[in-house]
Amino acid sequence: MTAHPPAIEVHALSRNYGVREREPGLRAAARSLIQRTNKTLVAISDLSFEIQPGEVVGFVGPNGAGKTTTLKLLSGLLYPSSGEARVLGFIPARRERRFLRQISLIAGNRNQLVWDLPVGDSFEVNRAIYGIETAAFRQTLDELIDLLELEPLLRRPVRQLSLGERMKCELAAALLHRPQVLFLDEPTIGLDLTMQRRIRSFVADYNHRYGATVLLTSHYMADVERLCKRVIVLYHGRVLFDGDLLALVERVVSQKTIVIQMEPGVGAANAFEGFGEVISAVEGRVTLRVHRSKTSEVAARLLGALSAVDLSIVDPSVEDDIEQVFMRGLGDAPAGIAHDC
């Protein structure tokens, strides 16, 4: 059986921006007319990774890490300063028609619908732009209307939609041509929790139905946890980690939390000395922080030594885990973390 080539290939990809700088004040402004000071900002540096067809990969990192720049490079909106990228075998910067018909970039703060037209007419505009045959357009649109519950919105002008309604319609418009690669840049930004869950479910369903490859950036870790088994963590424009999401948690987080509910009358002041760090003790409910490797041992000792009504072991949230990665930075990352591909 012939192996499929990667859907996305990135090798030593870098992107720099040139910016002008000057000191504040009138004198500095006058001097800058004659002598300008330029500075090079590195948005991303030496990125290398591959994404296989049908993979859903989370692209995470703090503001300014280079996530959006990378998506723009992969969709052909920016030229790389060095290195190369291929998406479905195409060089994105060439913006070939066959390439554009197979990808879609969806951004939470980007509006591609026609503001004053009804939603249904905006969909027709996209059909004409992509040259979608009427029968295929109708079939895809009907599926999207059903998945996203768009029927009540089709006759309303885009400008009258709420943010959540518009985001659903933006997704539908971007998927009418059934792209095989989706670049999702903060697709749930500004949406309420219910709408965030709907968008996540929709993306998962689209991936399952059509085998689409998805590269997702989001500050909402629930998006990443729900959709992605693999994450690429960017920090200062470089890959800090590339691998399994659970492997990231195991590698980075050294502690767990034990929550124990005591019987009435058991004092929390000194009863937990030697078990772990007491985070809180309120009305017999005590929260301890212990080393991951000693969690089972400490839990057994607690149950054997104290009168406990209930005990639970809690992992820190994935958001907390990744925040620890950011705080450590590239230089202080655990050995091998940047190469767990």
SERO-4910 file (N, C-alpha, C, O; in steps of 0.05 Angstrom, whole numbers):
BEGIN
 pado doro    nc1    nc2    nc3   cac1   cac2   cac3    cc1    cc2    cc3    oc1    oc2    oc3
  Met    A     17    -24      0      0      0      0     18     25      0     36     27     16
  Thr    A     12     44    -18     28     68    -20     20     88      1     -4     94      5
  Ala    A     40     98     16     35    117     37     28    144     25     40    153      5
  His    A      9    158     38      2    185     28     23    205     37     33    204     59
  Pro    A     30    224     19     48    245     27     35    263     48     11    265     50
  Pro    A     52    277     64     40    296     84     22    317     71     28    325     48
  Ala    A      2    324     85    -15    346     75     -1    373     77     -5    390     60
  Ile    A     14    376     99     29    401    103     58    394    110     63    377    128
  Glu    A     77    406     96    105    402    100    118    429    105    116    447     88
  Val    A    132    432    126    146    457    133    175    451    140    180    434    156
  His    A    193    465    126    222    459    131    237    486    134    238    502    115
  Ala    A    248    490    157    265    513    164    252    539    155    265    557    144
  Leu    A    226    541    161    211    565    152    215    588    171    213    586    195
  Ser    A    221    611    160    225    636    176    211    659    162    208    660    138
  Arg    A    204    679    179    192    703    168    200    726    185    196    727    210
  Asn    A    212    746    173    222    770    186    207    795    176    198    795    153
  Tyr    A    204    815    193    192    840    186    212    863    191    226    863    212
  Gly    A    214    882    173    230    905    177    213    928    187    193    935    175
  Val    A    221    940    209    206    963    221    225    986    226    249    982    229
  Arg    A    214   1010    226    229   1034    231    226   1043    260    204   1040    271
  Glu    A    247   1053    272    246   1061    299    258   1090    302    275   1098    286
  Arg    A    248   1105    321    260   1131    328    252   1138    356    232   1129    367
  Glu    A    268   1155    368    263   1165    395    240   1185    394    235   1197    373
  Pro    A    225   1188    416    203   1207    416    214   1236    416    237   1240    424
  Gly    A    198   1255    408    206   1283    409    209   1295    381    214   1281    362
  Leu    A    208   1322    380    209   1336    355    237   1334    343    240   1331    318
  Arg    A    258   1335    359    285   1334    348    290   1307    336    302   1305    314
  Ala    A    282   1286    349    285   1259    338    269   1256    312    279   1242    294
  Ala    A    245   1268    311    229   1266    287    243   1279    264    243   1269    241
  Ala    A    256   1303    268    270   1317    247    295   1301    239    301   1299    215
  Arg    A    309   1289    258    333   1274    252    326   1249    235    341   1240    218
  Ser    A    302   1237    240    294   1213    226    288   1218    196    288   1200    181
  Leu    A    284   1244    189    280   1250    161    305   1246    145    304   1241    121
  Ile    A    328   1248    158    354   1245    145    366   1218    150    377   1205    132
  Gln    A    364   1209    175    377   1184    182    356   1166    196    348   1171    218
  Arg    A    349   1145    183    328   1127    193    341   1103    206    362   1093    196
  Thr    A    329   1094    227    338   1070    241    319   1047    236    295   1049    242
  Asn    A    329   1026    224    313   1003    218    319    980    237    342    977    245
  Lys    A    299    964    242    303    940    260    288    917    247    267    920    236
  Thr    A    300    894    250    288    869    239    274    854    262    287    847    282
  Leu    A    249    849    259    234    833    278    230    805    267    222    801    244
  Val    A    236    785    283    233    757    275    206    747    285    201    744    309
  Ala    A    188    741    266    161    731    273    162    701    278    152    692    298
  Ile    A    175    686    260    180    657    264    207    651    254    218    665    237
  Ser    A    220    630    266    247    624    259    251    594    258    248    580    278
  Asp    A    259    584    234    268    557    230    247    536    239    253    517    252
  Leu    A    222    541    231    201    521    237    202    497    219    206    501    195
  Ser    A    200    474    230    199    449    214    179    430    227    181    424    251
  Phe    A    160    420    211    141    400    220    126    389    196    126    401    175
  Glu    A    113    367    200     96    355    180     69    348    192     67    341    216
  Ile    A     47    351    177     21    344    186      9    325    165      9    331    141
  Gln    A     -1    302    174    -11    282    156    -40    287    148    -54    301    162
  Pro    A    -49    276    125    -77    280    117    -96    271    139    -93    249    149
  Gly    A   -116    287    145   -137    280    164   -129    287    193   -146    283    211
  Glu    A   -105    296    198    -98    303    226   -111    329    234   -115    347    218
  Val    A   -117    331    260   -126    356    272   -105    364    292   -102    351    313
  Val    A    -91    386    287    -68    394    303    -72    421    316    -80    440    302
  Gly    A    -68    423    342    -70    448    356    -44    464    354    -22    453    358
  Phe    A    -46    489    347    -24    507    344    -26    528    366    -42    547    363
  Val    A    -11    525    387    -16    542    411      9    557    419     32    549    411
  Gly    A      5    578    433     27    595    443     17    622    452     -6    629    445
  Pro    A     33    637    466     24    663    476     22    683    452     30    677    430
  Asn    A     10    706    458      8    727    437     36    734    427     55    737    443
  Gly    A     38    737    401     64    743    389     82    720    384    105    723    377
  Ala    A     72    695    389     89    672    385     94    665    356    113    651    349
  Gly    A     76    675    338     80    670    309     59    651    297     62    642    275
  Lys    A     37    646    312     17    628    303      3    638    278      1    624    257
  Thr    A     -8    662    279    -22    674    256     -4    678    232    -12    674    210
  Thr    A     21    686    237     40    690    216     44    663    201     45    663    176
  Thr    A     46    641    216     50    615    203     26    608    186     29    597    164
  Leu    A      2    612    196    -22    606    181    -23    622    155    -31    612    134
  Lys    A    -16    648    157    -16    665    133      5    655    113      0    656     89
  Leu    A     28    646    122     48    634    104     38    609     91     42    605     67
  Leu    A     24    592    106     14    567     95     -9    571     76    -14    554     59
  Ser    A    -24    593     79    -46    598     62    -38    616     38    -55    623     21
  Gly    A    -13    624     37     -3    640     15     -7    670     17     -3    684     -2
  Leu    A    -16    680     40    -20    709     44      7    723     49      8    748     46
  Leu    A     27    709     58     53    720     63     75    704     49     71    680     44
  Tyr    A     97    716     42    120    702     31    139    696     53    143    713     71
  Pro    A    152    673     53    172    667     74    198    683     69    204    689     46
  Ser    A    212    689     90    238    701     87    259    680     80    278    686     66
  Ser    A    255    656     90    273    634     83    258    608     89    237    608    102
  Gly    A    269    586     79    257    560     83    235    555     63    231    571     45
  Glu    A    220    534     66    199    528     48    175    514     61    178    501     83
  Ala    A    152    516     49    128    502     58    113    492     34    113    504     13
  Arg    A    101    469     38     83    457     17     57    449     31     57    437     52
  Val    A     35    455     18      9    446     27     -5    431      4     -9    443    -17
  Leu    A    -11    406      9    -22    388    -12     -4    388    -37    -13    384    -59
  Gly    A     22    391    -32     41    390    -54     46    417    -68     64    419    -84
  Phe    A     30    437    -61     33    464    -73     51    482    -56     52    479    -32
  Ile    A     64    501    -69     78    522    -55     58    544    -50     49    557    -69
  Pro    A     50    550    -25     28    568    -19     31    596    -32     12    607    -41
  Ala    A     56    607    -31     60    634    -40     53    638    -70     49    661    -79
  Arg    A     52    617    -85     45    619   -114     15    624   -118      7    633   -139
  Arg    A     -1    617    -98    -30    622    -98    -43    611   -124    -60    624   -136
  Glu    A    -36    587   -131    -48    574   -154    -77    568   -149    -86    563   -127
  Arg    A    -93    569   -171   -122    565   -169   -128    538   -157   -146    536   -140
  Arg    A   -114    517   -166   -119    490   -155   -113    488   -125   -127    474   -111
  Phe    A    -94    503   -117    -87    504    -88   -109    518    -72   -118    508    -52
  Leu    A   -118    542    -82   -137    558    -67   -164    543    -65   -179    548    -46
  Arg    A   -170    526    -85   -196    512    -84   -196    489    -63   -217    478    -58
  Gln    A   -173    483    -52   -171    461    -33   -165    469     -4   -162    452     13
  Ile    A   -163    495      0   -157    504     28   -177    525     36   -192    536     20
  Ser    A   -177    531     62   -194    553     72   -181    564     97   -173    548    115
  Leu    A   -180    590    100   -170    603    124   -194    616    137   -207    634    126
  Ile    A   -199    608    162   -222    619    177   -212    632    202   -199    620    219
  Ala    A   -217    658    204   -207    674    227   -231    686    242   -250    695    230
  Gly    A   -230    685    269   -252    695    285   -257    724    281   -279    733    286
  Asn    A   -237    740    273   -240    769    270   -240    777    241   -236    801    235
  Arg    A   -245    758    223   -245    764    194   -272    761    182   -286    741    188
  Asn    A   -281    780    166   -308    779    155   -306    775    125   -296    793    111
  Gln    A   -316    753    115   -315    748     86   -343    750     74   -346    749     49
  Leu    A   -364    752     90   -391    754     80   -396    783     71   -384    802     82
  Val    A   -415    786     53   -422    813     43   -441    825     63   -463    815     68
  Trp    A   -433    848     75   -445    859     98   -475    865     95   -491    860    113
  Asp    A   -483    876     72   -511    884     68   -528    864     54   -552    869     51
  Leu    A   -517    842     45   -533    821     32   -544    801     52   -532    797     73
  Pro    A   -567    789     45   -576    766     62   -555    744     61   -539    741     42
  Val    A   -554    728     82   -534    707     84   -535    688     60   -514    681     49
  Gly    A   -559    681     51   -562    663     28   -549    674      3   -537    659    -13
  Asp    A   -552    700     -1   -540    713    -25   -509    713    -22   -495    710    -42
  Ser    A   -499    717      2   -470    716      6   -459    688     -1   -437    686    -13
  Phe    A   -474    668      6   -466    641     -2   -465    638    -32   -447    625    -43
  Glu    A   -484    650    -46   -485    649    -75   -460    663    -87   -450    655   -108
  Val    A   -452    685    -75   -428    699    -84   -404    680    -82   -388    679   -101
  Asn    A   -401    666    -60   -379    647    -57   -381    625    -77   -360    615    -87
  Arg    A   -405    616    -83   -408    595   -104   -397    604   -131   -384    589   -145
  Ala    A   -403    629   -138   -393    640   -163   -363    643   -163   -349    638   -183
  Ile    A   -352    653   -140   -323    657   -138   -308    630   -142   -287    630   -156
  Tyr    A   -317    609   -130   -304    583   -131   -313    566   -155   -302    545   -159
  Gly    A   -333    576   -170   -342    561   -193   -354    534   -185   -350    514   -199
  Ile    A   -369    533   -163   -380    508   -154   -405    501   -170   -422    518   -174
  Glu    A   -407    477   -180   -430    468   -195   -455    470   -177   -454    465   -153
  Thr    A   -477    477   -189   -502    482   -174   -510    458   -157   -517    461   -133
  Ala    A   -509    434   -168   -518    410   -153   -500    405   -129   -509    399   -107
  Ala    A   -474    407   -133   -455    403   -111   -458    425    -90   -456    420    -66
  Phe    A   -462    450    -99   -466    472    -81   -491    467    -63   -490    471    -39
  Arg    A   -512    459    -76   -537    455    -61   -534    432    -41   -544    435    -18
  Gln    A   -520    411    -48   -517    388    -30   -500    397     -6   -507    391     17
  Thr    A   -478    410    -11   -460    419     11   -474    439     29   -472    438     53
  Leu    A   -488    458     16   -502    479     32   -523    466     50   -526    474     73
  Asp    A   -538    447     39   -559    434     55   -546    420     80   -557    421    102
  Glu    A   -523    407     76   -509    394     98   -500    414    119   -503    410    143
  Leu    A   -489    437    109   -480    457    128   -503    470    143   -501    476    166
  Ile    A   -525    475    129   -549    486    142   -558    468    164   -566    477    186
  Asp    A   -558    442    159   -567    422    179   -547    421    202   -555    421    225
  Leu    A   -521    420    197   -501    418    218   -500    442    236   -497    440    260
  Leu    A   -503    466    223   -500    491    238   -526    505    245   -526    526    257
  Glu    A   -548    493    237   -575    504    243   -577    532    232   -583    551    246
  Leu    A   -573    535    205   -572    561    193   -598    570    180   -601    593    171
  Glu    A   -618    552    178   -642    559    163   -655    585    171   -663    601    153
  Pro    A   -657    592    197   -670    618    204   -653    642    196   -663    665    198
  Leu    A   -628    638    189   -610    661    184   -607    668    154   -597    689    148
  Leu    A   -616    651    136   -610    654    108   -621    679     96   -609    690     77
  Arg    A   -644    689    105   -656    713     93   -649    739    108   -659    760    100
  Arg    A   -633    737    128   -626    761    143   -600    773    133   -581    758    127
  Pro    A   -598    800    131   -573    813    124   -551    806    144   -557    803    168
  Val    A   -527    803    134   -505    796    152   -501    816    174   -495    808    197
  Arg    A   -506    842    169   -502    862    189   -521    860    213   -516    872    234
  Gln    A   -543    845    210   -562    841    231   -557    817    249   -571    811    268
  Leu    A   -536    802    242   -530    777    257   -514    784    283   -499    802    284
  Ser    A   -519    767    303   -501    769    327   -474    757    320   -471    745    298
  Leu    A   -455    761    338   -428    750    333   -429    720    329   -416    710    311
  Gly    A   -443    706    346   -445    677    344   -458    668    318   -448    649    306
  Glu    A   -479    681    310   -493    675    285   -475    680    261   -474    664    243
  Arg    A   -461    702    262   -443    709    240   -420    689    238   -412    682    216
  Met    A   -410    680    261   -388    662    260   -396    635    247   -381    623    232
  Lys    A   -420    626    254   -431    602    241   -433    605    211   -426    587    196
  Cys    A   -442    628    202   -445    633    174   -418    636    160   -415    627    137
  Glu    A   -399    648    174   -372    650    163   -360    622    158   -347    617    138
  Leu    A   -364    604    178   -354    577    175   -367    563    150   -353    551    134
  Ala    A   -393    566    148   -407    554    125   -396    565     98   -391    550     80
  Ala    A   -393    592     97   -383    604     72   -356    594     65   -349    590     41
  Ala    A   -339    590     85   -311    581     80   -310    552     72   -289    543     62
  Leu    A   -331    536     77   -330    508     72   -348    499     49   -350    475     43
  Leu    A   -360    518     35   -378    511     13   -363    495     -9   -375    479    -23
  His    A   -337    501    -13   -322    487    -34   -308    462    -24   -291    451    -37
  Arg    A   -316    454      1   -306    429     13   -275    428     13   -264    410      1
  Pro    A   -262    447     26   -233    447     27   -222    422     41   -234    412     60
  Gln    A   -198    414     33   -185    391     45   -166    399     68   -158    382     83
  Val    A   -160    425     69   -143    435     90   -156    460    102   -163    478     88
  Leu    A   -160    459    129   -172    482    142   -152    495    161   -140    481    178
  Phe    A   -148    521    158   -132    536    176   -151    553    193   -163    571    183
  Leu    A   -153    546    218   -172    559    236   -157    576    256   -143    566    273
  Asp    A   -161    602    253   -147    621    270   -167    634    290   -182    652    282
  Glu    A   -166    624    314   -185    633    335   -214    632    326   -228    653    327
  Pro    A   -224    609    317   -251    608    307   -273    612    327   -296    618    320
  Thr    A   -267    610    353   -288    613    374   -284    639    390   -297    642    411
  Ile    A   -267    657    381   -261    681    397   -286    698    399   -300    703    380
  Gly    A   -292    707    424   -315    724    429   -341    710    430   -362    724    434
  Leu    A   -342    684    428   -368    669    429   -374    660    457   -355    655    473
  Asp    A   -399    657    463   -406    646    489   -400    616    490   -394    603    470
  Leu    A   -402    604    514   -394    576    518   -410    557    501   -400    538    490
  Thr    A   -437    562    499   -454    545    483   -445    545    454   -444    524    441
  Met    A   -440    569    443   -433    571    415   -405    559    410   -400    547    390
  Gln    A   -387    563    430   -360    550    427   -363    520    424   -350    508    408
  Arg    A   -380    508    441   -384    479    439   -395    471    412   -387    450    402
  Arg    A   -414    486    402   -425    480    376   -405    481    353   -404    464    336
  Ile    A   -388    502    354   -368    504    333   -348    481    335   -340    470    315
  Arg    A   -340    474    359   -321    452    362   -333    426    352   -320    411    338
  Ser    A   -358    421    359   -371    397    349   -373    396    319   -369    376    306
  Phe    A   -378    420    307   -380    422    278   -353    416    265   -352    401    245
  Val    A   -332    427    275   -305    422    264   -298    392    265   -287    381    246
  Ala    A   -304    380    288   -298    351    291   -314    335    271   -304    316    260
  Asp    A   -340    342    267   -357    328    248   -347    331    220   -347    312    204
  Tyr    A   -339    356    213   -328    361    186   -303    344    180   -300    333    159
  Asn    A   -286    343    200   -261    327    198   -268    298    194   -255    285    177
  His    A   -288    288    208   -296    260    207   -309    254    180   -303    233    168
  Arg    A   -325    272    170   -340    267    145   -322    267    120   -324    251    103
  Tyr    A   -304    287    119   -289    292     95   -259    286     97   -245    290     78
  Gly    A   -250    278    120   -222    272    124   -204    296    121   -181    294    113
  Ala    A   -215    320    127   -200    344    124   -178    347    144   -180    338    167
  Thr    A   -156    359    136   -134    365    154   -139    392    166   -146    411    152
  Val    A   -135    394    193   -142    419    207   -118    428    224   -106    412    239
  Leu    A   -111    453    220    -91    466    237   -105    489    252   -114    508    240
  Leu    A   -106    486    279   -123    504    295   -107    520    314    -90    509    329
  Thr    A   -110    546    315    -99    563    336   -122    572    354   -144    578    344
  Ser    A   -117    573    380   -137    582    398   -125    588    425   -106    575    434
  His    A   -136    609    438   -129    615    466   -147    600    485   -142    598    509
  Tyr    A   -169    588    474   -187    572    491   -177    543    490   -179    529    470
  Met    A   -165    534    513   -154    507    513   -175    486    510   -169    463    503
  Ala    A   -201    493    516   -222    473    511   -224    466    482   -230    443    475
  Asp    A   -218    485    464   -217    479    435   -196    457    429   -201    438    415
  Val    A   -173    461    440   -150    443    435   -156    416    448   -151    395    435
  Glu    A   -165    415    473   -171    390    486   -192    374    471   -190    349    469
  Arg    A   -213    388    461   -235    374    448   -228    363    421   -238    342    413
  Leu    A   -211    377    406   -207    371    378   -180    358    372   -178    343    352
  Cys    A   -160    362    388   -132    356    379   -120    335    397   -121    337    422
  Lys    A   -108    315    385    -91    296    400    -62    306    399    -46    300    418
  Arg    A    -55    320    379    -27    330    376    -27    361    378    -45    374    368
  Val    A     -6    371    391     -3    400    393     25    409    384     44    394    389
  Ile    A     27    432    372     52    445    366     52    471    383     35    488    379
  Val    A     71    473    401     73    496    419     94    515    408    117    507    405
  Leu    A     86    540    402    105    560    392    112    579    415     95    586    432
  Tyr    A    137    588    416    146    607    436    168    624    424    189    614    416
  His    A    163    650    422    181    669    410    189    660    381    212    661    373
  Gly    A    168    650    366    173    643    338    186    617    333    193    611    310
  Arg    A    190    601    354    203    575    350    185    552    361    168    557    378
  Val    A    190    528    351    175    505    361    187    497    388    210    489    390
  Leu    A    171    499    409    179    490    435    172    461    440    186    447    455
  Phe    A    150    452    428    142    424    432    125    416    408    109    432    398
  Asp    A    128    392    399    111    381    378    107    351    385    125    335    383
  Gly    A     82    345    392     77    317    399     49    314    411     31    331    408
  Asp    A     45    291    424     19    284    435     12    303    458     29    310    475
  Leu    A    -13    312    459    -22    330    480    -18    318    508     -9    332    526
  Leu    A    -25    293    511    -22    280    537      7    277    544     15    278    568
  Ala    A     24    273    524     53    271    529     64    297    539     82    297    556
  Leu    A     53    319    529     61    345    538     55    348    568     71    358    583
  Val    A     31    340    575     23    342    603     41    325    621     50    334    642
  Glu    A     46    300    612     62    282    628     91    292    631    103    290    652
  Arg    A    101    304    610    129    313    610    133    338    627    153    341    640
  Val    A    113    356    627    116    382    639    107    383    668    121    394    685
  Val    A     84    371    673     72    375    700     83    354    719     82    330    714
  Ser    A     94    364    741    106    346    761     89    342    785     96    326    803
  Gln    A     65    355    786     48    354    810     19    348    803     10    354    781
  Lys    A      6    336    823    -23    332    821    -36    343    846    -23    350    865
  Thr    A    -62    345    845    -77    356    867    -95    334    879   -109    319    865
  Ile    A    -94    331    906   -112    312    920   -131    328    936   -124    345    952
  Val    A   -157    323    932   -178    336    948   -191    315    966   -200    294    956
  Ile    A   -190    320    992   -201    301   1011   -221    314   1029   -217    336   1040
  Gln    A   -244    301   1032   -266    311   1049   -265    295   1075   -268    270   1075
  Met    A   -261    309   1098   -258    296   1123   -284    294   1138   -303    309   1133
  Glu    A   -285    275   1157   -308    273   1175   -308    297   1194   -287    308   1199
  Pro    A   -331    305   1203   -333    328   1221   -315    324   1246   -314    302   1258
  Gly    A   -301    345   1254   -285    344   1278   -256    339   1274   -240    341   1293
  Val    A   -248    331   1249   -220    326   1244   -206    352   1238   -214    366   1220
  Gly    A   -186    359   1254   -172    385   1251   -153    384   1227   -138    365   1223
  Ala    A   -154    406   1212   -138    408   1188   -111    422   1193    -94    423   1175
  Ala    A   -107    433   1217    -84    449   1222    -58    432   1221    -38    441   1209
  Asn    A    -58    408   1233    -34    393   1234    -37    364   1225    -18    349   1224
  Ala    A    -62    357   1217    -67    329   1210    -54    321   1183    -51    297   1178
  Phe    A    -46    340   1167    -36    334   1140     -6    339   1137      5    338   1115
  Glu    A      8    343   1160     37    347   1158     50    321   1148     44    299   1158
  Gly    A     67    324   1128     81    301   1117     67    289   1093     79    272   1080
  Phe    A     43    297   1088     29    286   1064     34    302   1039     36    291   1017
  Gly    A     35    329   1042     39    346   1019     34    375   1027     31    381   1050
  Glu    A     35    392   1007     30    421   1012      0    426   1013    -14    421    994
  Val    A     -9    437   1035    -37    444   1038    -43    470   1023    -32    491   1030
  Ile    A    -60    468   1003    -68    492    987    -91    506   1001    -92    531   1001
  Ser    A   -110    491   1011   -133    503   1024   -145    482   1043   -143    458   1039
  Ala    A   -159    492   1063   -173    475   1082   -198    491   1092   -196    508   1109
  Val    A   -221    483   1081   -246    498   1087   -267    478   1094   -275    461   1078
  Glu    A   -278    480   1119   -300    463   1128   -295    434   1123   -312    419   1113
  Gly    A   -271    424   1130   -265    396   1128   -257    387   1100   -250    363   1096
  Arg    A   -257    405   1080   -249    398   1053   -221    409   1049   -216    433   1048
  Val    A   -202    391   1046   -173    398   1045   -162    392   1017   -167    370   1006
  Thr    A   -147    411   1006   -135    408    980   -105    407    984    -93    426    995
  Leu    A    -92    385    974    -63    382    977    -50    381    949    -62    372    930
  Arg    A    -26    391    947    -10    389    923     13    370    929     28    373    948
  Val    A     15    348    912     35    328    917     50    322    890     40    329    869
  His    A     74    310    892     89    303    869     74    281    854     63    262    866
  Arg    A     74    283    827     60    264    810     68    235    817     51    217    818
  Ser    A     94    230    820    103    202    825     94    191    851     94    166    855
  Lys    A     86    208    870     79    198    897     49    200    902     40    196    925
  Thr    A     33    206    881      4    210    885     -9    186    897    -24    188    916
  Ser    A     -5    162    885    -19    138    895    -10    132    923    -27    124    940
  Glu    A     15    134    929     25    129    956     13    147    977      4    138    998
  Val    A     12    173    970      1    193    989    -29    188    993    -39    190   1015
  Ala    A    -43    182    971    -72    177    973    -78    153    991    -96    154   1008
  Ala    A    -62    132    988    -66    108   1005    -60    114   1034    -74    105   1052
  Arg    A    -39    129   1039    -32    137   1067    -54    154   1079    -61    151   1103
  Leu    A    -65    173   1064    -87    190   1074   -111    173   1082   -122    177   1104
  Leu    A   -119    154   1065   -142    138   1071   -137    120   1095   -156    114   1110
  Gly    A   -112    111   1098   -106     93   1121   -103    107   1147   -109     96   1168
  Ala    A    -94    132   1146    -88    146   1171   -110    165   1181   -111    171   1205
  Leu    A   -127    174   1163   -147    194   1170   -175    184   1164   -179    166   1148
  Ser    A   -194    197   1178   -223    190   1173   -233    206   1151   -244    228   1155
  Ala    A   -231    195   1126   -239    210   1102   -267    201   1093   -272    177   1092
  Val    A   -283    220   1085   -309    213   1073   -306    209   1043   -320    192   1031
  Asp    A   -288    225   1030   -285    223   1002   -257    233    995   -245    250   1009
  Leu    A   -246    222    973   -219    231    964   -219    230    933   -228    210    921
  Ser    A   -208    250    921   -206    251    892   -179    262    884   -167    279    898
  Ile    A   -168    253    861   -143    262    850   -149    277    824   -162    267    807
  Val    A   -138    301    823   -144    319    800   -119    327    786    -99    335    798
  Asp    A   -119    324    759    -97    335    743   -101    364    739   -124    374    737
  Pro    A    -79    380    738    -81    408    731    -93    410    702    -91    392    686
  Ser    A   -105    433    696   -117    437    670    -95    438    649    -72    445    655
  Val    A   -102    431    624    -82    433    602    -72    461    599    -49    466    592
  Glu    A    -90    481    603    -82    509    601    -59    515    621    -40    529    614
  Asp    A    -62    505    646    -41    509    665    -15    495    657      7    506    661
  Asp    A    -18    471    645      5    456    637     21    472    616     45    475    618
  Ile    A      7    482    596     21    496    574     32    522    584     53    531    574
  Glu    A     18    535    603     29    560    614     56    554    627     74    571    626
  Gln    A     59    531    640     85    524    652    106    522    630    129    530    635
  Val    A     99    511    607    118    509    585    127    537    577    151    542    573
  Phe    A    108    556    574    115    583    565    133    596    586    152    610    579
  Met    A    127    592    612    142    605    633    171    595    634    190    610    640
  Arg    A    175    569    627    202    558    627    218    568    603    242    573    605
  Gly    A    205    572    580    218    581    557    235    560    544    237    537    554
  Leu    A    247    566    521    263    546    506    287    537    521    293    513    522
  Gly    A    301    556    534    326    548    547    322    530    571    340    514    577
  Asp    A    300    533    585    295    518    609    276    495    606    268    482    625
  Ala    A    268    489    581    249    467    576    262    441    584    287    438    583
  Pro    A    246    421    593    257    395    600    272    383    577    266    389    554
  Ala    A    292    367    582    309    356    561    292    342    540    276    324    546
  Gly    A    296    349    515    283    335    493    256    346    487    243    336    468
  Ile    A    246    365    501    218    373    497    213    385    470    191    382    459
  Ala    A    233    399    459    230    411    433    232    392    410    229    399    387
  His    A    237    366    416    242    347    394    224    323    397    231    302    385
  Asp    A    203    325    411    185    302    415    165    300    392    141    304    396
  Cys    A    175    295    368    159    294    344    151    266    337    137    262    317
***
